[in-house]
Every structure is written in C-alpha cells, then in structure tokens.
Amino acid sequence: MSAITDGPELRARIKQVIVERLKLEMNPEEIGDEAPLFGEGLGLDSIDALELVLGIEQAFGVKIEDEEVGAQALGSVATLARFLAAKQTG
C-alpha cells in the first residue's frame, strides 16, 4: 500500500468517501477543508459519525480506535487528512 500523505489528493478522496458513505446531496468539492463536519458545518450527527468511521476504515485501512480519537480526527476534512497521514507514518 502506498504511503498516505496529507495533500489535495487525500482531501479530495476523503470528501468523496464522506459524500458516498453518507449519501449526501452535494458534490465533494463543496465541502471545505476546514469546515466542521458536525454541528454548524455539514451538520452530521452520531449516526453519520459511525457510518463515516466505517467508511474511513474501509477506504484507507486505518483504524479509529475510540470515540475520543474519532472526535478529534473527524473535526474537519483537514484534521482527518492529518490523522490519516500520521497513522500511516506512525
């Protein structure tokens, strides 16, 4: 498996996973890198979080160990990209 690096390609792939897994009625490009995924941002809820964790784990082969790690990693596309890149190198 190739190394995951935090860049435009990774962020675009994350957005694609978010839109596909959650069946959002929007284009992946409409999601801002720094926009919150929960609350004021995309308005995702706890059910969406579960589905998103499963999607991320399947798409990237990276395990999100617990709720606390997930809460930090799933803050935005940018935080998720940094998390995935760190998991790959760490």
C-alpha positions as CSV (number, residue, x, y, z in Angstrom):
1,M,0.0,0.0,0.0
2,S,1.4,3.4,-0.9
3,A,2.0,6.0,1.9
4,I,-0.8,8.4,2.7
5,T,0.3,12.0,2.6
6,D,-1.7,15.0,3.6
7,G,-2.4,16.8,0.4
8,P,-5.1,17.8,-2.1
9,E,-5.5,14.2,-3.4
10,L,-6.1,12.8,0.1
11,R,-8.5,15.6,1.0
12,A,-10.4,15.0,-2.3
13,R,-10.6,11.3,-1.6
14,I,-11.9,11.9,2.0
15,K,-14.6,14.2,0.6
16,Q,-15.6,11.6,-1.9
17,V,-15.9,9.0,0.9
18,I,-18.0,11.4,3.0
19,V,-20.4,12.1,0.2
20,E,-20.7,8.5,-0.9
21,R,-21.0,6.8,2.5
22,L,-23.5,9.4,3.9
23,K,-25.4,9.7,0.6
24,L,-25.1,13.5,0.8
25,E,-26.9,15.5,-1.9
26,M,-23.8,17.6,-2.8
27,N,-20.6,17.5,-4.7
28,P,-17.4,16.5,-2.7
29,E,-15.8,19.8,-3.9
30,E,-18.5,21.8,-1.9
31,I,-17.0,20.5,1.4
32,G,-14.4,23.0,2.7
33,D,-11.2,21.5,4.1
34,E,-11.5,23.4,7.4
35,A,-15.4,23.3,7.7
36,P,-16.6,21.4,10.7
37,L,-18.2,18.1,9.8
38,F,-20.5,18.2,12.8
39,G,-22.7,20.9,14.1
40,E,-22.5,24.1,12.1
41,G,-20.6,22.6,9.2
42,L,-22.1,19.7,7.4
43,G,-24.5,19.1,10.3
44,L,-23.6,15.4,10.7
45,D,-24.9,13.5,13.7
46,S,-23.7,10.5,15.8
47,I,-25.3,8.0,13.3
48,D,-23.3,9.7,10.5
49,A,-20.2,9.5,12.6
50,L,-20.5,5.8,12.9
51,E,-21.1,5.4,9.2
52,L,-18.2,7.7,8.4
53,V,-15.8,5.8,10.7
54,L,-16.6,2.6,8.9
55,G,-16.2,4.3,5.5
56,I,-12.8,5.7,6.5
57,E,-11.6,2.4,7.9
58,Q,-12.6,0.6,4.7
59,A,-11.3,3.2,2.3
60,F,-8.0,3.8,4.0
61,G,-7.3,0.7,6.1
62,V,-6.8,2.9,9.2
63,K,-8.5,2.0,12.5
64,I,-10.1,4.8,14.5
65,E,-9.5,3.3,18.0
66,D,-12.1,5.0,20.2
67,E,-14.6,7.8,20.4
68,E,-12.1,10.4,21.7
69,V,-9.7,9.7,18.8
70,G,-12.6,9.8,16.4
71,A,-13.9,13.1,17.8
72,Q,-10.5,14.7,17.2
73,A,-9.9,13.1,13.8
74,L,-13.4,13.8,12.5
75,G,-13.3,17.6,13.2
76,S,-12.9,18.5,9.6
77,V,-11.5,17.2,6.3
78,A,-8.2,18.8,7.2
79,T,-8.0,17.1,10.6
80,L,-9.0,13.8,9.1
81,A,-6.3,14.1,6.5
82,R,-3.6,14.9,9.1
83,F,-4.8,11.9,11.2
84,L,-4.6,9.5,8.3
85,A,-1.2,10.8,7.3
86,A,0.1,10.5,10.9
87,K,-1.3,6.9,11.2
88,Q,0.4,5.9,8.0
89,T,3.8,7.2,9.1
90,G,3.4,6.4,12.8
